[in-house]
Amino acid sequence: MEALISSYWWVLVALLCIVLYKYILRFLFGMVIVPEDRIGLITKKFVLFGAARELPDGRIIAVKGEAGFQGKSLAPGLYFGMWFWQYSVTMEQFTVIPEGKIGLIMAKDGSEIPTGNILGQRVESDNFQDAVKFLENGGQRGRQTSYITSGSYRINTMLFQVSVTDMIRIQESMVGIVTTLDGLPIEANQIAGKLVEGHNNFQDFDAFIKHGGNRGLQPQVILAGSYNLNPWAIQLEEIPMTEIAIGYVGVVISFIGTEGSDLTGADFKHGNIVAKGSKGVWLEPLGPGKYPINKYIMKVELVPTTNLVLNWASARSEAHNLDKNLSTITVRSRDGFPFNLDVAQIIHVPTTEAPKVIARFGNMVNLVSQVLEPTIGNYFRNSAQGSNVIAFLSTRKERQESAKEHIRKVLDEYNVNAVDTLIGDIVPPESLMKTLTDRKIAEEQKVTYETQKQAQETRQGMEKETAIADMQKDIVKAQQSVEIAERTASATVKKSEGDAAGVKLAVGAEA
């Protein structure tokens, strides 16, 4: 057995070397093998010779060979000279950023971030994979403006801490309002930063800073889509797009921009109307559609451009709700009777006049409350005081035409067209209505009685004529009997006379 071992000792040594080759090579040659899915992080335990023996104050990462955590890392491969008594090599997995995510970077070492800034500015460092370049190029300690997108990275986690967060997605028909957290202060008397180009929708925040971008509310908005936005640099609010329906225009009131010159001329004295892009009421309104409006720097007042019906009626209101505070008008006649009447006013605001209406009143509600409501109410109150209730009722058409003309002249002064004025229900006082009703009933009864009297008289006449007609036959018979009797008597007389004459003749003959 001993002879066998003595003969094949070298085989045992070879097998042992094969099994323990890593440890042997590590001990003899300082060999380190970094797998293809790993990165080697180096810690240098000591430095015996040279000027760079210790890290400068305030630094935790060595870039010049000092003892401590090394900025240089080992990519996958084979390395020698990494003696175990001087170097400790830790294998870490690659940093993987999934699809739809971004990696936010916080540096644990570097120069100080300048006063007034909260984020470290970008320096060349191969997407934070070269820690030595990051530190030598002036990389700053703290949260970084830059980030890494989806993919695999050899990140030295001794220097960089990576936080994975979602990309920003703006939904359809929505708009993103941006507030930046770093940059120059906003200028005095401004509510938002100046418009800056070249930052690719705030995805390149370093370009935004480089071009003088301001900290705070931004005039630019972000449209629907997916974006790589650093939440340490940007706060985003998602709101619906401004929609202008058919039949309306949108008058834009801008709170930012240059002080534009007034475009209305000397005749309009109720505020300036300016060109697009200036501060104030814009001359050109927006037509129907959807618009990405930043509601914090602009306001869009909707103005209906179709015929608009306003009802002064307590039980009726149109869909636009501009007449929701209007009610039936109560007036008092000259003879002291109060009564109610409903009125409908049809108006039209031309598209070209809409900015003037908004510049004068601020919105359509104020137009109704400040002009239409007092104008129409006072007109009908004054009109009612000039007549009694009965006259007002009987001259409704004339009063409607007069009201239409009066209101048209008034609204012309306010850049509004009066299309028509319509008087609806008129409700006289109940006591007066009872009197009128009783009077009317009496008049109708009188007419009825007269009619009945005439009918009776007519009936009597007819009955008289009927009776006369019925008696006529008897009268005729009586008249005929009289004539017969008269004739009979006459015949008798004549006969007697004839007989007497005959006797006389006979006697004369006998004598």
BAZADO-63481 format. One record per residue (C-alpha): x, y, z. Coordinates in nm, 3 decimals. Example, Ala and Ser with C-alpha at 12.3 -4.5 7.8 and 13.67 -1.06 7.14 Angstrom:
2
pt east=1.230	north=-0.450	up=0.780
pt east=1.367	north=-0.106	up=0.714
***
This chain:
511
pt east=0.000	north=0.000	up=0.000
pt east=0.282	north=0.232	up=0.092
pt east=0.458	north=0.135	up=-0.227
pt east=0.145	north=0.212	up=-0.424
pt east=0.110	north=0.550	up=-0.263
pt east=0.475	north=0.630	up=-0.314
pt east=0.445	north=0.535	up=-0.677
pt east=0.128	north=0.741	up=-0.752
pt east=0.158	north=1.033	up=-0.511
pt east=0.175	north=1.271	up=-0.801
pt east=-0.168	north=1.147	up=-0.918
pt east=-0.318	north=1.239	up=-0.585
pt east=-0.152	north=1.578	up=-0.602
pt east=-0.290	north=1.632	up=-0.951
pt east=-0.640	north=1.535	up=-0.844
pt east=-0.615	north=1.763	up=-0.543
pt east=-0.496	north=2.049	up=-0.764
pt east=-0.785	north=1.990	up=-1.004
pt east=-1.036	north=2.001	up=-0.720
pt east=-0.877	north=2.293	up=-0.540
pt east=-0.732	north=2.477	up=-0.839
pt east=-0.924	north=2.795	up=-0.771
pt east=-0.791	north=2.819	up=-0.421
pt east=-0.440	north=2.725	up=-0.524
pt east=-0.431	north=2.974	up=-0.811
pt east=-0.590	north=3.234	up=-0.588
pt east=-0.318	north=3.177	up=-0.329
pt east=-0.023	north=3.152	up=-0.567
pt east=-0.119	north=3.395	up=-0.841
pt east=-0.404	north=3.604	up=-0.696
pt east=-0.640	north=3.471	up=-0.965
pt east=-1.007	north=3.574	up=-0.961
pt east=-1.271	north=3.444	up=-1.201
pt east=-1.580	north=3.666	up=-1.244
pt east=-1.879	north=3.474	up=-1.391
pt east=-2.055	north=3.612	up=-1.694
pt east=-2.361	north=3.722	up=-1.494
pt east=-2.167	north=3.883	up=-1.210
pt east=-1.960	north=4.189	up=-1.133
pt east=-1.666	north=4.183	up=-0.895
pt east=-1.663	north=4.453	up=-0.626
pt east=-1.317	north=4.509	up=-0.478
pt east=-1.220	north=4.604	up=-0.126
pt east=-0.851	north=4.684	up=-0.075
pt east=-0.749	north=4.595	up=0.278
pt east=-0.426	north=4.792	up=0.309
pt east=-0.155	north=4.987	up=0.129
pt east=0.202	north=4.964	up=0.257
pt east=0.382	north=5.202	up=0.026
pt east=0.303	north=5.512	up=-0.179
pt east=0.143	north=5.853	up=-0.127
pt east=-0.215	north=5.733	up=-0.179
pt east=-0.241	north=5.517	up=0.127
pt east=-0.561	north=5.656	up=0.283
pt east=-0.882	north=5.801	up=0.143
pt east=-0.926	north=6.180	up=0.155
pt east=-1.160	north=6.308	up=0.423
pt east=-1.524	north=6.274	up=0.329
pt east=-1.463	north=6.009	up=0.063
pt east=-1.568	north=5.644	up=0.083
pt east=-1.465	north=5.520	up=-0.263
pt east=-1.101	north=5.491	up=-0.371
pt east=-1.007	north=5.592	up=-0.725
pt east=-0.625	north=5.607	up=-0.689
pt east=-0.557	north=5.274	up=-0.525
pt east=-0.613	north=5.382	up=-0.167
pt east=-0.724	north=5.128	up=0.088
pt east=-1.099	north=5.082	up=0.107
pt east=-1.389	north=5.028	up=-0.134
pt east=-1.257	north=5.057	up=-0.487
pt east=-1.426	north=5.251	up=-0.762
pt east=-1.290	north=5.006	up=-1.015
pt east=-1.495	north=4.689	up=-1.050
pt east=-1.427	north=4.362	up=-1.229
pt east=-1.627	north=4.272	up=-1.536
pt east=-1.684	north=3.903	up=-1.622
pt east=-1.346	north=3.743	up=-1.695
pt east=-1.015	north=3.614	up=-1.550
pt east=-0.791	north=3.835	up=-1.335
pt east=-0.454	north=3.785	up=-1.162
pt east=-0.275	north=3.971	up=-0.887
pt east=-0.578	north=4.000	up=-0.662
pt east=-0.396	north=3.853	up=-0.361
pt east=-0.640	north=3.737	up=-0.099
pt east=-0.444	north=3.892	up=0.184
pt east=-0.471	north=4.238	up=0.024
pt east=-0.796	north=4.226	up=-0.177
pt east=-1.146	north=4.106	up=-0.105
pt east=-1.362	north=4.049	up=-0.411
pt east=-1.741	north=4.026	up=-0.371
pt east=-1.951	north=3.889	up=-0.655
pt east=-2.272	north=4.080	up=-0.720
pt east=-2.540	north=4.020	up=-0.982
pt east=-2.589	north=4.264	up=-1.266
pt east=-2.843	north=4.536	up=-1.204
pt east=-3.144	north=4.453	up=-1.423
pt east=-3.411	north=4.710	up=-1.507
pt east=-3.728	north=4.540	up=-1.643
pt east=-3.934	north=4.666	up=-1.936
pt east=-4.158	north=4.957	up=-1.844
pt east=-3.931	north=5.057	up=-1.556
pt east=-3.645	north=5.298	up=-1.497
pt east=-3.365	north=5.291	up=-1.243
pt east=-3.313	north=5.594	up=-1.022
pt east=-2.957	north=5.647	up=-0.905
pt east=-2.832	north=5.777	up=-0.573
pt east=-2.456	north=5.824	up=-0.539
pt east=-2.302	north=5.759	up=-0.198
pt east=-1.985	north=5.952	up=-0.279
pt east=-1.883	north=6.249	up=-0.487
pt east=-1.859	north=6.625	up=-0.465
pt east=-2.119	north=6.837	up=-0.292
pt east=-2.434	north=6.940	up=-0.478
pt east=-2.427	north=7.321	up=-0.524
pt east=-2.643	north=7.530	up=-0.296
pt east=-2.985	north=7.584	up=-0.449
pt east=-2.994	north=7.248	up=-0.624
pt east=-3.129	north=6.919	up=-0.491
pt east=-3.006	north=6.677	up=-0.760
pt east=-2.663	north=6.581	up=-0.885
pt east=-2.594	north=6.678	up=-1.244
pt east=-2.503	north=6.427	up=-1.512
pt east=-2.137	north=6.348	up=-1.583
pt east=-1.988	north=6.098	up=-1.825
pt east=-1.978	north=5.759	up=-1.653
pt east=-2.108	north=5.506	up=-1.907
pt east=-2.456	north=5.498	up=-1.751
pt east=-2.305	north=5.484	up=-1.401
pt east=-2.112	north=5.165	up=-1.492
pt east=-1.774	north=5.338	up=-1.450
pt east=-1.756	north=5.461	up=-1.092
pt east=-1.402	north=5.597	up=-1.137
pt east=-1.509	north=5.820	up=-1.428
pt east=-1.810	north=5.937	up=-1.230
pt east=-1.592	north=6.055	up=-0.942
pt east=-1.306	north=6.190	up=-1.155
pt east=-1.548	north=6.388	up=-1.376
pt east=-1.701	north=6.563	up=-1.077
pt east=-2.004	north=6.348	up=-1.009
pt east=-2.206	north=6.473	up=-0.715
pt east=-2.316	north=6.289	up=-0.405
pt east=-2.690	north=6.232	up=-0.366
pt east=-2.987	north=6.176	up=-0.593
pt east=-2.907	north=6.209	up=-0.963
pt east=-3.096	north=6.377	up=-1.243
pt east=-3.001	north=6.094	up=-1.478
pt east=-3.146	north=5.745	up=-1.465
pt east=-3.100	north=5.413	up=-1.641
pt east=-3.361	north=5.259	up=-1.868
pt east=-3.455	north=4.892	up=-1.915
pt east=-3.156	north=4.660	up=-1.955
pt east=-2.866	north=4.500	up=-1.763
pt east=-2.592	north=4.713	up=-1.608
pt east=-2.263	north=4.654	up=-1.426
pt east=-2.331	north=4.892	up=-1.140
pt east=-2.087	north=4.928	up=-0.851
pt east=-2.333	north=4.907	up=-0.564
pt east=-2.063	north=5.027	up=-0.321
pt east=-2.106	north=5.370	up=-0.484
pt east=-2.451	north=5.365	up=-0.639
pt east=-2.788	north=5.266	up=-0.497
pt east=-3.049	north=5.186	up=-0.762
pt east=-3.424	north=5.225	up=-0.704
pt east=-3.657	north=5.080	up=-0.966
pt east=-3.975	north=5.272	up=-1.047
pt east=-4.243	north=5.269	up=-1.316
pt east=-4.239	north=5.471	up=-1.633
pt east=-4.499	north=5.746	up=-1.650
pt east=-4.803	north=5.678	up=-1.868
pt east=-5.045	north=5.950	up=-1.975
pt east=-5.381	north=5.807	up=-2.082
pt east=-5.574	north=5.902	up=-2.395
pt east=-5.764	north=6.233	up=-2.377
pt east=-5.555	north=6.327	up=-2.074
pt east=-5.272	north=6.575	up=-2.031
pt east=-4.985	north=6.588	up=-1.783
pt east=-4.920	north=6.907	up=-1.583
pt east=-4.552	north=6.929	up=-1.487
pt east=-4.397	north=7.080	up=-1.176
pt east=-4.017	north=7.059	up=-1.166
pt east=-3.836	north=7.023	up=-0.834
pt east=-3.498	north=7.162	up=-0.939
pt east=-3.373	north=7.450	up=-1.148
pt east=-3.351	north=7.827	up=-1.130
pt east=-3.608	north=8.021	up=-0.927
pt east=-3.912	north=8.149	up=-1.119
pt east=-3.883	north=8.514	up=-1.218
pt east=-4.061	north=8.779	up=-1.014
pt east=-4.430	north=8.841	up=-1.095
pt east=-4.454	north=8.510	up=-1.281
pt east=-4.653	north=8.204	up=-1.176
pt east=-4.474	north=7.953	up=-1.399
pt east=-4.129	north=7.895	up=-1.540
pt east=-4.020	north=8.006	up=-1.884
pt east=-4.069	north=7.778	up=-2.181
pt east=-3.755	north=7.568	up=-2.241
pt east=-3.684	north=7.356	up=-2.548
pt east=-3.459	north=7.059	up=-2.610
pt east=-3.534	north=6.837	up=-2.310
pt east=-3.756	north=6.580	up=-2.487
pt east=-4.065	north=6.625	up=-2.271
pt east=-3.858	north=6.657	up=-1.951
pt east=-3.701	north=6.313	up=-2.009
pt east=-3.359	north=6.480	up=-2.036
pt east=-3.370	north=6.682	up=-1.717
pt east=-3.004	north=6.782	up=-1.745
pt east=-3.081	north=6.955	up=-2.076
pt east=-3.370	north=7.131	up=-1.903
pt east=-3.130	north=7.258	up=-1.633
pt east=-2.861	north=7.347	up=-1.889
pt east=-3.102	north=7.565	up=-2.088
pt east=-3.204	north=7.763	up=-1.781
pt east=-3.522	north=7.582	up=-1.681
pt east=-3.699	north=7.708	up=-1.371
pt east=-3.807	north=7.521	up=-1.064
pt east=-4.186	north=7.505	up=-1.020
pt east=-4.493	north=7.497	up=-1.244
pt east=-4.413	north=7.460	up=-1.614
pt east=-4.609	north=7.603	up=-1.909
pt east=-4.540	north=7.297	up=-2.124
pt east=-4.767	north=6.996	up=-2.082
pt east=-4.714	north=6.629	up=-2.167
pt east=-4.952	north=6.453	up=-2.404
pt east=-5.073	north=6.092	up=-2.401
pt east=-4.795	north=5.833	up=-2.412
pt east=-4.522	north=5.663	up=-2.206
pt east=-4.230	north=5.864	up=-2.071
pt east=-3.908	north=5.809	up=-1.876
pt east=-3.950	north=6.077	up=-1.611
pt east=-3.744	north=6.107	up=-1.296
pt east=-3.989	north=6.145	up=-1.004
pt east=-3.710	north=6.303	up=-0.798
pt east=-3.702	north=6.586	up=-1.054
pt east=-4.064	north=6.608	up=-1.166
pt east=-4.409	north=6.594	up=-1.015
pt east=-4.686	north=6.513	up=-1.261
pt east=-5.060	north=6.574	up=-1.239
pt east=-5.283	north=6.402	up=-1.494
pt east=-5.599	north=6.591	up=-1.588
pt east=-5.856	north=6.564	up=-1.872
pt east=-5.798	north=6.764	up=-2.187
pt east=-6.012	north=7.074	up=-2.227
pt east=-6.309	north=6.986	up=-2.447
pt east=-6.509	north=7.245	up=-2.640
pt east=-6.839	north=7.106	up=-2.764
pt east=-7.003	north=7.185	up=-3.097
pt east=-7.198	north=7.509	up=-3.069
pt east=-6.940	north=7.668	up=-2.839
pt east=-6.610	north=7.851	up=-2.864
pt east=-6.347	north=7.873	up=-2.594
pt east=-6.210	north=8.214	up=-2.503
pt east=-5.858	north=8.174	up=-2.364
pt east=-5.744	north=8.381	up=-2.067
pt east=-5.368	north=8.341	up=-2.023
pt east=-5.199	north=8.418	up=-1.692
pt east=-4.847	north=8.407	up=-1.836
pt east=-4.664	north=8.555	up=-2.132
pt east=-4.553	north=8.896	up=-2.244
pt east=-4.764	north=9.205	up=-2.190
pt east=-4.924	north=9.220	up=-2.534
pt east=-5.074	north=9.531	up=-2.693
pt east=-5.452	north=9.576	up=-2.707
pt east=-5.604	north=9.477	up=-3.043
pt east=-5.957	north=9.612	up=-2.993
pt east=-5.899	north=9.980	up=-3.057
pt east=-6.009	north=10.288	up=-2.866
pt east=-6.383	north=10.213	up=-2.877
pt east=-6.361	north=9.912	up=-2.645
pt east=-6.274	north=10.025	up=-2.294
pt east=-6.341	north=9.713	up=-2.089
pt east=-6.003	north=9.539	up=-2.083
pt east=-5.730	north=9.448	up=-2.328
pt east=-5.765	north=9.173	up=-2.586
pt east=-5.426	north=9.047	up=-2.699
pt east=-5.268	north=8.816	up=-2.954
pt east=-5.213	north=8.446	up=-2.891
pt east=-4.917	north=8.384	up=-2.658
pt east=-4.954	north=8.709	up=-2.464
pt east=-5.089	north=8.757	up=-2.116
pt east=-5.460	north=8.839	up=-2.109
pt east=-5.771	north=8.754	up=-2.314
pt east=-5.675	north=8.615	up=-2.654
pt east=-5.835	north=8.766	up=-2.962
pt east=-5.877	north=8.434	up=-3.140
pt east=-6.108	north=8.187	up=-2.959
pt east=-6.075	north=7.810	up=-2.979
pt east=-6.324	north=7.619	up=-3.192
pt east=-6.488	north=7.286	up=-3.107
pt east=-6.241	north=7.009	up=-3.020
pt east=-6.004	north=6.888	up=-2.748
pt east=-5.706	north=7.094	up=-2.636
pt east=-5.409	north=7.021	up=-2.403
pt east=-5.460	north=7.322	up=-2.178
pt east=-5.258	north=7.379	up=-1.860
pt east=-5.538	north=7.482	up=-1.626
pt east=-5.296	north=7.650	up=-1.386
pt east=-5.167	north=7.903	up=-1.639
pt east=-5.468	north=7.933	up=-1.870
pt east=-5.842	north=7.947	up=-1.828
pt east=-6.090	north=7.868	up=-2.105
pt east=-6.434	north=8.027	up=-2.079
pt east=-6.698	north=7.855	up=-2.289
pt east=-6.928	north=8.084	up=-2.488
pt east=-7.229	north=7.938	up=-2.675
pt east=-7.245	north=8.056	up=-3.035
pt east=-7.586	north=7.906	up=-3.115
pt east=-7.909	north=8.082	up=-3.024
pt east=-7.936	north=8.080	up=-2.646
pt east=-8.277	north=8.072	up=-2.475
pt east=-8.305	north=8.221	up=-2.125
pt east=-8.627	north=8.166	up=-1.931
pt east=-8.762	north=8.397	up=-1.663
pt east=-8.987	north=8.118	up=-1.534
pt east=-8.969	north=7.956	up=-1.192
pt east=-9.051	north=7.607	up=-1.316
pt east=-8.830	north=7.599	up=-1.625
pt east=-8.458	north=7.603	up=-1.700
pt east=-8.255	north=7.518	up=-2.009
pt east=-7.977	north=7.257	up=-2.022
pt east=-7.704	north=7.524	up=-2.020
pt east=-7.818	north=7.629	up=-1.667
pt east=-7.738	north=7.994	up=-1.732
pt east=-8.098	north=8.075	up=-1.634
pt east=-8.108	north=7.858	up=-1.321
pt east=-8.118	north=8.170	up=-1.100
pt east=-8.387	north=8.344	up=-1.307
pt east=-8.749	north=8.330	up=-1.195
pt east=-9.093	north=8.451	up=-1.297
pt east=-9.108	north=8.833	up=-1.307
pt east=-9.350	north=8.997	up=-1.061
pt east=-9.477	north=9.342	up=-1.168
pt east=-9.735	north=9.592	up=-1.038
pt east=-9.991	north=9.763	up=-1.259
pt east=-10.097	north=10.128	up=-1.247
pt east=-10.412	north=10.035	up=-1.058
pt east=-10.205	north=9.863	up=-0.788
pt east=-10.252	north=9.498	up=-0.878
pt east=-9.940	north=9.272	up=-0.863
pt east=-9.920	north=9.000	up=-1.125
pt east=-9.664	north=8.754	up=-1.263
pt east=-9.543	north=8.698	up=-1.615
pt east=-9.299	north=8.453	up=-1.776
pt east=-9.052	north=8.583	up=-2.033
pt east=-8.816	north=8.401	up=-2.271
pt east=-8.522	north=8.592	up=-2.418
pt east=-8.327	north=8.452	up=-2.715
pt east=-7.974	north=8.587	up=-2.758
pt east=-7.677	north=8.513	up=-2.984
pt east=-7.309	north=8.582	up=-2.922
pt east=-7.110	north=8.595	up=-3.250
pt east=-6.780	north=8.406	up=-3.249
pt east=-6.582	north=8.721	up=-3.322
pt east=-6.749	north=8.904	up=-3.032
pt east=-6.699	north=8.627	up=-2.773
pt east=-6.359	north=8.760	up=-2.650
pt east=-6.513	north=9.104	up=-2.591
pt east=-6.798	north=8.953	up=-2.388
pt east=-6.549	north=8.763	up=-2.170
pt east=-6.317	north=9.063	up=-2.138
pt east=-6.612	north=9.274	up=-2.021
pt east=-6.792	north=9.027	up=-1.792
pt east=-6.550	north=8.744	up=-1.720
pt east=-6.802	north=8.470	up=-1.804
pt east=-7.151	north=8.412	up=-1.940
pt east=-7.306	north=8.385	up=-1.594
pt east=-7.203	north=8.744	up=-1.522
pt east=-7.351	north=8.856	up=-1.855
pt east=-7.687	north=8.713	up=-1.749
pt east=-7.679	north=8.845	up=-1.392
pt east=-7.530	north=9.188	up=-1.465
pt east=-7.708	north=9.281	up=-1.789
pt east=-7.992	north=9.056	up=-1.899
pt east=-8.159	north=8.999	up=-1.563
pt east=-8.186	north=9.368	up=-1.461
pt east=-8.257	north=9.492	up=-1.815
pt east=-8.550	north=9.259	up=-1.883
pt east=-8.689	north=9.266	up=-1.530
pt east=-8.688	north=9.646	up=-1.507
pt east=-8.833	north=9.691	up=-1.855
pt east=-9.143	north=9.486	up=-1.779
pt east=-9.184	north=9.641	up=-1.434
pt east=-9.176	north=9.989	up=-1.585
pt east=-9.406	north=9.884	up=-1.867
pt east=-9.663	north=9.738	up=-1.625
pt east=-9.672	north=10.057	up=-1.416
pt east=-9.793	north=10.251	up=-1.719
pt east=-10.117	north=10.058	up=-1.761
pt east=-10.379	north=9.861	up=-1.575
pt east=-10.386	north=9.484	up=-1.578
pt east=-10.666	north=9.457	up=-1.830
pt east=-10.489	north=9.690	up=-2.073
pt east=-10.162	north=9.498	up=-2.028
pt east=-10.335	north=9.173	up=-2.106
pt east=-10.512	north=9.311	up=-2.409
pt east=-10.196	north=9.471	up=-2.558
pt east=-9.963	north=9.175	up=-2.509
pt east=-9.845	north=9.161	up=-2.872
pt east=-9.758	north=9.531	up=-2.885
pt east=-9.570	north=9.514	up=-2.555
pt east=-9.374	north=9.211	up=-2.675
pt east=-9.261	north=9.397	up=-2.988
pt east=-9.170	north=9.704	up=-2.781
pt east=-8.968	north=9.490	up=-2.538
pt east=-8.784	north=9.320	up=-2.824
pt east=-8.675	north=9.653	up=-2.971
pt east=-8.570	north=9.799	up=-2.636
pt east=-8.367	north=9.493	up=-2.533
pt east=-8.203	north=9.473	up=-2.877
pt east=-8.068	north=9.827	up=-2.841
pt east=-7.938	north=9.756	up=-2.491
pt east=-7.761	north=9.430	up=-2.583
pt east=-7.601	north=9.584	up=-2.892
pt east=-7.391	north=9.793	up=-2.654
pt east=-7.259	north=9.472	up=-2.494
pt east=-7.165	north=9.293	up=-2.822
pt east=-7.462	north=9.055	up=-2.790
pt east=-7.740	north=9.007	up=-3.046
pt east=-8.100	north=8.999	up=-2.921
pt east=-8.282	north=8.753	up=-3.147
pt east=-8.631	north=8.766	up=-2.994
pt east=-8.824	north=8.847	up=-2.678
pt east=-9.128	north=8.635	up=-2.597
pt east=-9.391	north=8.691	up=-2.329
pt east=-9.519	north=8.363	up=-2.191
pt east=-9.785	north=8.307	up=-1.927
pt east=-9.936	north=8.617	up=-1.764
pt east=-10.095	north=8.542	up=-1.427
pt east=-10.316	north=8.831	up=-1.302
pt east=-10.409	north=8.853	up=-0.929
pt east=-10.673	north=8.601	up=-0.821
pt east=-10.905	north=8.866	up=-0.675
pt east=-10.908	north=9.059	up=-1.000
pt east=-10.956	north=8.745	up=-1.198
pt east=-11.260	north=8.654	up=-0.984
pt east=-11.413	north=8.995	up=-1.048
pt east=-11.345	north=8.968	up=-1.418
pt east=-11.481	north=8.616	up=-1.422
pt east=-11.800	north=8.718	up=-1.240
pt east=-11.842	north=9.013	up=-1.475
pt east=-11.793	north=8.795	up=-1.774
pt east=-12.038	north=8.540	up=-1.641
pt east=-12.296	north=8.817	up=-1.584
pt east=-12.238	north=8.950	up=-1.934
pt east=-12.278	north=8.605	up=-2.076
pt east=-12.592	north=8.548	up=-1.871
pt east=-12.733	north=8.879	up=-1.998
pt east=-12.667	north=8.772	up=-2.350
pt east=-12.828	north=8.439	up=-2.270
pt east=-13.137	north=8.606	up=-2.127
pt east=-13.167	north=8.838	up=-2.426
pt east=-13.134	north=8.542	up=-2.652
pt east=-13.395	north=8.349	up=-2.458
pt east=-13.630	north=8.655	up=-2.466
pt east=-13.591	north=8.687	up=-2.837
pt east=-13.657	north=8.316	up=-2.869
pt east=-13.980	north=8.346	up=-2.664
pt east=-14.098	north=8.643	up=-2.867
pt east=-14.027	north=8.457	up=-3.182
pt east=-14.208	north=8.151	up=-3.049
pt east=-14.511	north=8.362	up=-2.953
pt east=-14.525	north=8.516	up=-3.295
pt east=-14.505	north=8.178	up=-3.452
pt east=-14.783	north=8.042	up=-3.230
pt east=-15.002	north=8.345	up=-3.311
pt east=-14.950	north=8.299	up=-3.677
pt east=-15.016	north=7.928	up=-3.635
pt east=-15.347	north=7.999	up=-3.452
pt east=-15.448	north=8.255	up=-3.709
pt east=-15.370	north=8.006	up=-3.979
pt east=-15.575	north=7.743	up=-3.795
pt east=-15.879	north=7.983	up=-3.757
pt east=-15.874	north=8.096	up=-4.116
pt east=-16.070	north=7.790	up=-4.235
pt east=-16.356	north=7.856	up=-3.992
pt east=-16.359	north=8.220	up=-4.086
pt east=-16.388	north=8.130	up=-4.450
pt east=-16.671	north=7.885	up=-4.375
pt east=-16.848	north=8.148	up=-4.162
pt east=-16.809	north=8.405	up=-4.434
pt east=-16.941	north=8.158	up=-4.683
pt east=-17.239	north=8.075	up=-4.451
pt east=-17.314	north=8.446	up=-4.416
pt east=-17.308	north=8.490	up=-4.787
pt east=-17.531	north=8.183	up=-4.830
pt east=-17.776	north=8.312	up=-4.566
pt east=-17.774	north=8.654	up=-4.721
pt east=-17.842	north=8.507	up=-5.056
pt east=-18.108	north=8.272	up=-4.916
pt east=-18.279	north=8.564	up=-4.744
pt east=-18.257	north=8.770	up=-5.057
pt east=-18.407	north=8.486	up=-5.252
pt east=-18.686	north=8.451	up=-4.998
pt east=-18.756	north=8.824	up=-5.012
pt east=-18.758	north=8.822	up=-5.380
pt east=-18.988	north=8.519	up=-5.377
pt east=-19.219	north=8.690	up=-5.132
pt east=-19.215	north=9.001	up=-5.341
pt east=-19.286	north=8.787	up=-5.644
pt east=-19.570	north=8.610	up=-5.464
pt east=-19.710	north=8.943	up=-5.349
pt east=-19.691	north=9.082	up=-5.693
pt east=-19.864	north=8.774	up=-5.826
pt east=-20.146	north=8.810	up=-5.572
pt east=-20.181	north=9.174	up=-5.660
pt east=-20.204	north=9.086	up=-6.020
pt east=-20.455	north=8.813	up=-5.950
pt east=-20.670	north=9.042	up=-5.739
pt east=-20.653	north=9.308	up=-6.002
pt east=-20.764	north=9.063	up=-6.259
pt east=-21.058	north=8.949	up=-6.051
pt east=-21.163	north=9.301	up=-5.997
***
